[in-house]
């Protein structure tokens, strides 16, 4: 079972989700409960976001438990910087022609 609530208030968007999957004794049974929270703030070309997913403990990259992202859209070039709770950082640029 899961419940998700999402809203946007001005430049801030918030999403919260909880999942209960604690069935045991079956092949492919659930692994337990997890909670997710994502908050993003956008102003002009800049977006700052923070996401935490307790079901992703020990994972890396975009699948890490905690991911903080800063995105800046220059109109044709988008620069993205990310950091995770696994002490990873990533900076990328995407070009649109």
N, CA, C and O atoms as a printed pandas DataFrame, in Angstrom:
     atom_number atom_name residue_name chain_id  residue_number  x_coord  y_coord  z_coord
0              1         N          UNK        A               1    0.839   -1.168    0.000
1              2        CA          UNK        A               1    0.000    0.000    0.000
2              3         C          UNK        A               1    0.884    1.232    0.000
3              4         O          UNK        A               1    1.948    1.234    0.620
4              5         N          UNK        A               2    0.461    2.267   -0.681
5              6        CA          UNK        A               2    1.219    3.510   -0.664
6              7         C          UNK        A               2    0.260    4.692   -0.719
7              8         O          UNK        A               2   -0.863    4.600   -1.215
8              9         N          UNK        A               3    0.757    5.811   -0.186
9             10        CA          UNK        A               3    0.016    7.066   -0.197
10            11         C          UNK        A               3    0.986    8.147   -0.634
11            12         O          UNK        A               3    2.119    8.205   -0.158
12            13         N          UNK        A               4    0.533    9.011   -1.549
13            14        CA          UNK        A               4    1.374   10.088   -2.050
14            15         C          UNK        A               4    0.584   11.394   -2.003
15            16         O          UNK        A               4   -0.594   11.440   -2.356
16            17         N          UNK        A               5    1.261   12.453   -1.560
17            18        CA          UNK        A               5    0.676   13.787   -1.531
18            19         C          UNK        A               5    1.654   14.716   -2.227
19            20         O          UNK        A               5    2.849   14.701   -1.931
20            21         N          UNK        A               6    1.155   15.518   -3.144
21            22        CA          UNK        A               6    2.010   16.456   -3.872
22            23         C          UNK        A               6    1.288   17.789   -3.993
23            24         O          UNK        A               6    0.073   17.839   -4.183
24            25         N          UNK        A               7    2.053   18.866   -3.880
25            26        CA          UNK        A               7    1.474   20.189   -4.024
26            27         C          UNK        A               7    2.537   21.160   -4.508
27            28         O          UNK        A               7    3.735   20.909   -4.383
28            29         N          UNK        A               8    2.081   22.263   -5.056
29            30        CA          UNK        A               8    2.964   23.350   -5.462
30            31         C          UNK        A               8    2.404   24.634   -4.871
31            32         O          UNK        A               8    1.224   24.947   -5.030
32            33         N          UNK        A               9    3.264   25.367   -4.193
33            34        CA          UNK        A               9    2.884   26.649   -3.609
34            35         C          UNK        A               9    3.872   27.678   -4.132
35            36         O          UNK        A               9    5.016   27.742   -3.683
36            37         N          UNK        A              10    3.421   28.480   -5.081
37            38        CA          UNK        A              10    4.315   29.451   -5.698
38            39         C          UNK        A              10    5.493   28.738   -6.351
39            40         O          UNK        A              10    5.292   27.854   -7.183
40            41         N          UNK        A              11    6.711   29.106   -5.989
41            42        CA          UNK        A              11    7.897   28.508   -6.613
42            43         C          UNK        A              11    8.354   27.203   -5.953
43            44         O          UNK        A              11    9.364   26.629   -6.359
44            45         N          UNK        A              12    7.624   26.734   -4.944
45            46        CA          UNK        A              12    8.032   25.548   -4.193
46            47         C          UNK        A              12    7.098   24.376   -4.499
47            48         O          UNK        A              12    5.876   24.509   -4.438
48            49         N          UNK        A              13    7.692   23.230   -4.828
49            50        CA          UNK        A              13    6.892   22.020   -4.993
50            51         C          UNK        A              13    7.343   21.002   -3.953
51            52         O          UNK        A              13    8.531   20.872   -3.660
52            53         N          UNK        A              14    6.374   20.286   -3.406
53            54        CA          UNK        A              14    6.643   19.308   -2.361
54            55         C          UNK        A              14    5.905   18.025   -2.699
55            56         O          UNK        A              14    4.726   18.048   -3.052
56            57         N          UNK        A              15    6.611   16.903   -2.587
57            58        CA          UNK        A              15    6.009   15.593   -2.784
58            59         C          UNK        A              15    6.422   14.708   -1.620
59            60         O          UNK        A              15    7.603   14.627   -1.283
60            61         N          UNK        A              16    5.448   14.043   -1.004
61            62        CA          UNK        A              16    5.721   13.103    0.079
62            63         C          UNK        A              16    4.994   11.803   -0.236
63            64         O          UNK        A              16    3.844   11.806   -0.674
64            65         N          UNK        A              17    5.683   10.698   -0.005
65            66        CA          UNK        A              17    5.099    9.387   -0.305
66            67         C          UNK        A              17    5.555    8.393    0.751
67            68         O          UNK        A              17    6.710    8.419    1.179
68            69         N          UNK        A              18    4.661    7.531    1.165
69            70        CA          UNK        A              18    5.018    6.459    2.079
70            71         C          UNK        A              18    4.480    5.153    1.511
71            72         O          UNK        A              18    3.405    5.114    0.912
72            73         N          UNK        A              19    5.242    4.090    1.710
73            74        CA          UNK        A              19    4.856    2.780    1.182
74            75         C          UNK        A              19    5.036    1.739    2.275
75            76         O          UNK        A              19    6.059    1.706    2.959
76            77         N          UNK        A              20    4.032    0.894    2.428
77            78        CA          UNK        A              20    4.091   -0.223    3.373
78            79         C          UNK        A              20    4.005   -1.503    2.570
79            80         O          UNK        A              20    2.989   -1.769    1.929
80            81         N          UNK        A              21    5.058   -2.295    2.600
81            82        CA          UNK        A              21    5.112   -3.542    1.836
82            83         C          UNK        A              21    5.859   -4.545    2.703
83            84         O          UNK        A              21    7.025   -4.846    2.449
84            85         N          UNK        A              22    5.197   -5.053    3.710
85            86        CA          UNK        A              22    5.889   -5.875    4.694
86            87         C          UNK        A              22    5.457   -7.340    4.677
87            88         O          UNK        A              22    5.675   -8.060    5.651
88            89         N          UNK        A              23    4.852   -7.782    3.591
89            90        CA          UNK        A              23    4.470   -9.189    3.476
90            91         C          UNK        A              23    5.727  -10.058    3.520
91            92         O          UNK        A              23    6.764   -9.684    2.972
92            93         N          UNK        A              24    5.631  -11.201    4.165
93            94        CA          UNK        A              24    6.768  -12.112    4.248
94            95         C          UNK        A              24    6.325  -13.525    3.914
95            96         O          UNK        A              24    5.133  -13.830    3.880
96            97         N          UNK        A              25    7.309  -14.381    3.670
97            98        CA          UNK        A              25    7.006  -15.783    3.427
98            99         C          UNK        A              25    6.648  -16.137    1.999
99           100         O          UNK        A              25    6.297  -17.287    1.734
100          101         N          UNK        A              26    6.720  -15.220    1.088
101          102        CA          UNK        A              26    6.391  -15.483   -0.315
102          103         C          UNK        A              26    7.577  -15.092   -1.181
103          104         O          UNK        A              26    8.353  -14.210   -0.813
104          105         N          UNK        A              27    7.721  -15.737   -2.319
105          106        CA          UNK        A              27    8.755  -15.339   -3.270
106          107         C          UNK        A              27    8.424  -13.941   -3.775
107          108         O          UNK        A              27    7.295  -13.671   -4.182
108          109         N          UNK        A              28    9.417  -13.054   -3.746
109          110        CA          UNK        A              28    9.190  -11.677   -4.193
110          111         C          UNK        A              28    8.456  -10.842   -3.174
111          112         O          UNK        A              28    7.933   -9.778   -3.505
112          113         N          UNK        A              29    8.408  -11.307   -1.931
113          114        CA          UNK        A              29    7.696  -10.572   -0.887
114          115         C          UNK        A              29    8.350   -9.213   -0.652
115          116         O          UNK        A              29    9.506   -8.992   -1.013
116          117         N          UNK        A              30    7.601   -8.325   -0.052
117          118        CA          UNK        A              30    8.076   -6.980    0.206
118          119         C          UNK        A              30    9.259   -6.939    1.153
119          120         O          UNK        A              30    9.516   -7.890    1.891
120          121         N          UNK        A              31    9.960   -5.847    1.123
121          122        CA          UNK        A              31   11.160   -5.693    1.935
122          123         C          UNK        A              31   10.938   -4.751    3.107
123          124         O          UNK        A              31   11.875   -4.498    3.865
124          125         N          UNK        A              32    9.760   -4.237    3.279
125          126        CA          UNK        A              32    9.492   -3.344    4.394
126          127         C          UNK        A              32    8.910   -2.027    3.951
127          128         O          UNK        A              32    8.408   -1.888    2.836
128          129         N          UNK        A              33    8.986   -1.063    4.844
129          130        CA          UNK        A              33    8.402    0.242    4.582
130          131         C          UNK        A              33    9.465    1.207    4.073
131          132         O          UNK        A              33   10.653    1.045    4.352
132          133         N          UNK        A              34    9.027    2.196    3.335
133          134        CA          UNK        A              34    9.930    3.259    2.902
134          135         C          UNK        A              34    9.166    4.562    2.813
135          136         O          UNK        A              34    7.949    4.581    2.633
136          137         N          UNK        A              35    9.911    5.657    2.943
137          138        CA          UNK        A              35    9.332    6.993    2.855
138          139         C          UNK        A              35   10.136    7.817    1.868
139          140         O          UNK        A              35   11.354    7.671    1.769
140          141         N          UNK        A              36    9.454    8.679    1.142
141          142        CA          UNK        A              36   10.094    9.551    0.168
142          143         C          UNK        A              36    9.647   10.990    0.408
143          144         O          UNK        A              36    8.485   11.247    0.724
144          145         N          UNK        A              37   10.576   11.913    0.256
145          146        CA          UNK        A              37   10.272   13.330    0.355
146          147         C          UNK        A              37   11.084   14.066   -0.698
147          148         O          UNK        A              37   12.288   13.843   -0.822
148          149         N          UNK        A              38   10.440   14.934   -1.450
149          150        CA          UNK        A              38   11.132   15.741   -2.447
150          151         C          UNK        A              38   10.629   17.178   -2.333
151          152         O          UNK        A              38    9.427   17.431   -2.260
152          153         N          UNK        A              39   11.582   18.109   -2.319
153          154        CA          UNK        A              39   11.266   19.527   -2.247
154          155         C          UNK        A              39   12.073   20.222   -3.334
155          156         O          UNK        A              39   13.270   19.971   -3.478
156          157         N          UNK        A              40   11.427   21.090   -4.094
157          158        CA          UNK        A              40   12.121   21.837   -5.149
158          159         C          UNK        A              40   11.690   23.301   -5.103
159          160         O          UNK        A              40   10.534   23.624   -4.826
160          161         N          UNK        A              41   12.651   24.169   -5.382
161          162        CA          UNK        A              41   12.396   25.608   -5.447
162          163         C          UNK        A              41   12.896   26.100   -6.791
163          164         O          UNK        A              41   14.040   25.844   -7.168
164          165         N          UNK        A              42   12.042   26.803   -7.512
165          166        CA          UNK        A              42   12.409   27.326   -8.825
166          167         C          UNK        A              42   12.217   28.836   -8.842
167          168         O          UNK        A              42   11.180   29.359   -8.436
168          169         N          UNK        A              43   13.243   29.513   -9.322
169          170        CA          UNK        A              43   13.152   30.956   -9.526
170          171         C          UNK        A              43   13.855   31.274  -10.841
171          172         O          UNK        A              43   15.069   31.109  -10.963
172          173         N          UNK        A              44   13.095   31.723  -11.807
173          174        CA          UNK        A              44   13.669   32.002  -13.119
174          175         C          UNK        A              44   14.288   30.754  -13.721
175          176         O          UNK        A              44   13.619   29.730  -13.861
176          177         N          UNK        A              45   15.564   30.835  -14.077
177          178        CA          UNK        A              45   16.263   29.725  -14.721
178          179         C          UNK        A              45   16.900   28.759  -13.722
179          180         O          UNK        A              45   17.491   27.758  -14.129
180          181         N          UNK        A              46   16.789   29.041  -12.425
181          182        CA          UNK        A              46   17.447   28.249  -11.393
182          183         C          UNK        A              46   16.454   27.360  -10.652
183          184         O          UNK        A              46   15.400   27.827  -10.219
184          185         N          UNK        A              47   16.789   26.086  -10.508
185          186        CA          UNK        A              47   15.995   25.154   -9.703
186          187         C          UNK        A              47   16.918   24.444   -8.730
187          188         O          UNK        A              47   17.970   23.935   -9.118
188          189         N          UNK        A              48   16.525   24.413   -7.475
189          190        CA          UNK        A              48   17.261   23.695   -6.437
190          191         C          UNK        A              48   16.311   22.650   -5.870
191          192         O          UNK        A              48   15.187   22.973   -5.489
192          193         N          UNK        A              49   16.758   21.397   -5.814
193          194        CA          UNK        A              49   15.883   20.346   -5.310
194          195         C          UNK        A              49   16.625   19.413   -4.362
195          196         O          UNK        A              49   17.843   19.248   -4.437
196          197         N          UNK        A              50   15.855   18.814   -3.475
197          198        CA          UNK        A              50   16.367   17.863   -2.499
198          199         C          UNK        A              50   15.395   16.695   -2.471
199          200         O          UNK        A              50   14.185   16.893   -2.361
200          201         N          UNK        A              51   15.918   15.482   -2.570
201          202        CA          UNK        A              51   15.063   14.295   -2.526
202          203         C          UNK        A              51   15.677   13.256   -1.600
203          204         O          UNK        A              51   16.884   13.016   -1.629
204          205         N          UNK        A              52   14.831   12.642   -0.776
205          206        CA          UNK        A              52   15.270   11.583    0.133
206          207         C          UNK        A              52   14.311   10.408   -0.002
207          208         O          UNK        A              52   13.093   10.579    0.033
208          209         N          UNK        A              53   14.872    9.221   -0.155
209          210        CA          UNK        A              53   14.095    7.990   -0.290
210          211         C          UNK        A              53   14.721    6.945    0.631
211          212         O          UNK        A              53   15.792    6.418    0.331
212          213         N          UNK        A              54   14.065    6.644    1.743
213          214        CA          UNK        A              54   14.641    5.720    2.718
214          215         C          UNK        A              54   14.765    4.294    2.183
215          216         O          UNK        A              54   15.477    3.479    2.769
216          217         N          UNK        A              55   14.096    3.988    1.100
217          218        CA          UNK        A              55   14.198    2.663    0.491
218          219         C          UNK        A              55   15.432    2.501   -0.381
219          220         O          UNK        A              55   15.647    1.422   -0.934
220          221         N          UNK        A              56   16.244    3.533   -0.522
221          222        CA          UNK        A              56   17.417    3.499   -1.392
222          223         C          UNK        A              56   18.726    3.523   -0.599
223          224         O          UNK        A              56   19.772    3.856   -1.156
224          225         N          UNK        A              57   18.686    3.184    0.662
225          226        CA          UNK        A              57   19.897    3.214    1.499
226          227         C          UNK        A              57   21.003    2.380    0.872
227          228         O          UNK        A              57   20.788    1.228    0.496
228          229         N          UNK        A              58   22.193    2.975    0.762
229          230        CA          UNK        A              58   23.349    2.272    0.227
230          231         C          UNK        A              58   23.484    2.296   -1.279
231          232         O          UNK        A              58   24.467    1.780   -1.812
232          233         N          UNK        A              59   22.520    2.887   -1.989
233          234        CA          UNK        A              59   22.606    2.966   -3.447
234          235         C          UNK        A              59   23.414    4.191   -3.872
235          236         O          UNK        A              59   23.706    5.069   -3.060
236          237         N          UNK        A              60   23.765    4.233   -5.138
237          238        CA          UNK        A              60   24.614    5.306   -5.660
238          239         C          UNK        A              60   23.933    6.027   -6.815
239          240         O          UNK        A              60   22.910    5.573   -7.326
240          241         N          UNK        A              61   24.514    7.160   -7.225
241          242        CA          UNK        A              61   24.019    7.928   -8.368
242          243         C          UNK        A              61   22.638    8.499   -8.111
243          244         O          UNK        A              61   22.320    8.890   -6.988
244          245         N          UNK        A              62   21.814    8.549   -9.157
245          246        CA          UNK        A              62   20.454    9.070   -9.019
246          247         C          UNK        A              62   19.594    8.186   -8.126
247          248         O          UNK        A              62   18.515    8.603   -7.706
248          249         N          UNK        A              63   20.048    6.983   -7.831
249          250        CA          UNK        A              63   19.314    6.047   -6.977
250          251         C          UNK        A              63   19.772    6.112   -5.521
251          252         O          UNK        A              63   19.353    5.279   -4.718
252          253         N          UNK        A              64   20.618    7.075   -5.157
253          254        CA          UNK        A              64   21.093    7.218   -3.779
254          255         C          UNK        A              64   19.931    7.599   -2.868
255          256         O          UNK        A              64   18.892    8.076   -3.324
256          257         N          UNK        A              65   20.130    7.380   -1.580
257          258        CA          UNK        A              65   19.074    7.701   -0.620
258          259         C          UNK        A              65   18.759    9.193   -0.611
259          260         O          UNK        A              65   17.593    9.576   -0.515
260          261         N          UNK        A              66   19.782   10.039   -0.709
261          262        CA          UNK        A              66   19.585   11.480   -0.716
262          263         C          UNK        A              66   20.300   12.087   -1.930
263          264         O          UNK        A              66   21.484   11.837   -2.156
264          265         N          UNK        A              67   19.562   12.884   -2.700
265          266        CA          UNK        A              67   20.137   13.546   -3.877
266          267         C          UNK        A              67   19.761   15.030   -3.828
267          268         O          UNK        A              67   18.585   15.382   -3.734
268          269         N          UNK        A              68   20.772   15.885   -3.893
269          270        CA          UNK        A              68   20.563   17.330   -3.965
270          271         C          UNK        A              68   20.985   17.776   -5.364
271          272         O          UNK        A              68   22.074   17.435   -5.826
272          273         N          UNK        A              69   20.126   18.535   -6.032
273          274        CA          UNK        A              69   20.376   18.922   -7.417
274          275         C          UNK        A              69   20.201   20.428   -7.593
275          276         O          UNK        A              69   19.257   21.021   -7.071
276          277         N          UNK        A              70   21.120   21.033   -8.332
277          278        CA          UNK        A              70   21.001   22.441   -8.729
278          279         C          UNK        A              70   21.025   22.471  -10.254
279          280         O          UNK        A              70   21.963   21.972  -10.876
280          281         N          UNK        A              71   20.001   23.052  -10.846
281          282        CA          UNK        A              71   19.884   23.120  -12.304
282          283         C          UNK        A              71   19.780   24.583  -12.723
283          284         O          UNK        A              71   19.013   25.356  -12.150
284          285         N          UNK        A              72   20.570   24.948  -13.739
285          286        CA          UNK        A              72   20.513   26.305  -14.273
286          287         C          UNK        A              72   20.351   26.219  -15.780
287          288         O          UNK        A              72   21.198   25.655  -16.473
288          289         N          UNK        A              73   19.258   26.781  -16.285
289          290        CA          UNK        A              73   18.949   26.736  -17.708
290          291         C          UNK        A              73   19.299   28.072  -18.342
291          292         O          UNK        A              73   18.656   29.088  -18.079
292          293         N          UNK        A              74   20.334   28.054  -19.186
293          294        CA          UNK        A              74   20.787   29.270  -19.849
294          295         C          UNK        A              74   20.099   29.502  -21.187
295          296         O          UNK        A              74   20.467   30.423  -21.916
296          297         N          UNK        A              75   19.105   28.681  -21.524
297          298        CA          UNK        A              75   18.441   28.801  -22.815
298          299         C          UNK        A              75   19.308   28.211  -23.897
299          300         O          UNK        A              75   20.031   28.944  -24.573
300          301         N          UNK        A              76   19.259   26.922  -24.079
301          302        CA          UNK        A              76   20.116   26.238  -25.041
302          303         C          UNK        A              76   21.204   25.427  -24.358
303          304         O          UNK        A              76   21.679   24.434  -24.910
304          305         N          UNK        A              77   21.599   25.837  -23.173
305          306        CA          UNK        A              77   22.565   25.097  -22.363
306          307         C          UNK        A              77   21.979   24.963  -20.958
307          308         O          UNK        A              77   21.623   25.956  -20.325
308          309         N          UNK        A              78   21.886   23.730  -20.485
309          310        CA          UNK        A              78   21.413   23.476  -19.129
310          311         C          UNK        A              78   22.552   22.863  -18.329
311          312         O          UNK        A              78   23.112   21.838  -18.718
312          313         N          UNK        A              79   22.890   23.489  -17.221
313          314        CA          UNK        A              79   23.958   23.001  -16.356
314          315         C          UNK        A              79   23.317   22.369  -15.126
315          316         O          UNK        A              79   22.440   22.964  -14.500
316          317         N          UNK        A              80   23.760   21.156  -14.783
317          318        CA          UNK        A              80   23.208   20.421  -13.646
318          319         C          UNK        A              80   24.345   19.987  -12.728
319          320         O          UNK        A              80   25.335   19.414  -13.185
320          321         N          UNK        A              81   24.204   20.259  -11.447
321          322        CA          UNK        A              81   25.162   19.798  -10.438
322          323         C          UNK        A              81   24.390   18.960   -9.421
323          324         O          UNK        A              81   23.325   19.364   -8.953
324          325         N          UNK        A              82   24.939   17.780   -9.081
325          326        CA          UNK        A              82   24.272   16.877   -8.139
326          327         C          UNK        A              82   25.245   16.426   -7.066
327          328         O          UNK        A              82   26.447   16.309   -7.305
328          329         N          UNK        A              83   24.713   16.179   -5.892
329          330        CA          UNK        A              83   25.477   15.604   -4.798
330          331         C          UNK        A              83   24.614   14.576   -4.087
331          332         O          UNK        A              83   23.399   14.748   -3.995
332          333         N          UNK        A              84   25.228   13.504   -3.577
333          334        CA          UNK        A              84   24.469   12.455   -2.905
334          335         C          UNK        A              84   25.011   12.211   -1.501
335          336         O          UNK        A              84   26.065   12.727   -1.130
336          337         N          UNK        A              85   24.279   11.422   -0.734
337          338        CA          UNK        A              85   24.720   11.039    0.604
338          339         C          UNK        A              85   25.865   10.035    0.562
339          340         O          UNK        A              85   26.418    9.693    1.607
340          341         N          UNK        A              86   26.229    9.558   -0.622
341          342        CA          UNK        A              86   27.349    8.634   -0.794
342          343         C          UNK        A              86   28.629    9.398   -1.152
343          344         O          UNK        A              86   29.585    8.811   -1.659
344          345         N          UNK        A              87   28.641   10.701   -0.886
345          346        CA          UNK        A              87   29.772   11.581   -1.175
346          347         C          UNK        A              87   30.138   11.616   -2.656
347          348         O          UNK        A              87   31.308   11.745   -3.016
348          349         N          UNK        A              88   29.127   11.501   -3.503
349          350        CA          UNK        A              88   29.312   11.597   -4.954
350          351         C          UNK        A              88   28.927   13.000   -5.406
351          352         O          UNK        A              88   28.022   13.615   -4.842
352          353         N          UNK        A              89   29.613   13.497   -6.417
353          354        CA          UNK        A              89   29.219   14.747   -7.065
354          355         C          UNK        A              89   29.254   14.536   -8.574
355          356         O          UNK        A              89   30.039   13.744   -9.095
356          357         N          UNK        A              90   28.392   15.260   -9.249
357          358        CA          UNK        A              90   28.323   15.170  -10.712
358          359         C          UNK        A              90   27.964   16.545  -11.242
359          360         O          UNK        A              90   27.065   17.207  -10.723
360          361         N          UNK        A              91   28.666   16.970  -12.273
361          362        CA          UNK        A              91   28.332   18.218  -12.962
362          363         C          UNK        A              91   28.218   17.887  -14.438
363          364         O          UNK        A              91   29.104   17.251  -15.010
364          365         N          UNK        A              92   27.126   18.318  -15.053
365          366        CA          UNK        A              92   26.931   18.027  -16.478
366          367         C          UNK        A              92   26.350   19.241  -17.178
367          368         O          UNK        A              92   25.797   20.142  -16.545
368          369         N          UNK        A              93   26.485   19.247  -18.486
369          370        CA          UNK        A              93   25.899   20.295  -19.315
370          371         C          UNK        A              93   25.206   19.628  -20.492
371          372         O          UNK        A              93   25.755   18.717  -21.110
372          373         N          UNK        A              94   24.001   20.084  -20.798
373          374        CA          UNK        A              94   23.244   19.572  -21.929
374          375         C          UNK        A              94   23.005   20.723  -22.898
375          376         O          UNK        A              94   22.652   21.828  -22.486
376          377         N          UNK        A              95   23.198   20.463  -24.171
377          378        CA          UNK        A              95   23.040   21.486  -25.197
378          379         C          UNK        A              95   21.807   21.184  -26.042
379          380         O          UNK        A              95   21.559   20.033  -26.399
380          381         N          UNK        A              96   21.038   22.219  -26.357
381          382        CA          UNK        A              96   19.872   22.100  -27.209
382          383         C          UNK        A              96   20.111   22.941  -28.457
383          384         O          UNK        A              96   20.440   24.124  -28.365
384          385         N          UNK        A              97   19.945   22.323  -29.621
385          386        CA          UNK        A              97   20.161   23.055  -30.878
386          387         C          UNK        A              97   18.869   23.240  -31.599
387          388         O          UNK        A              97   18.843   23.833  -32.677
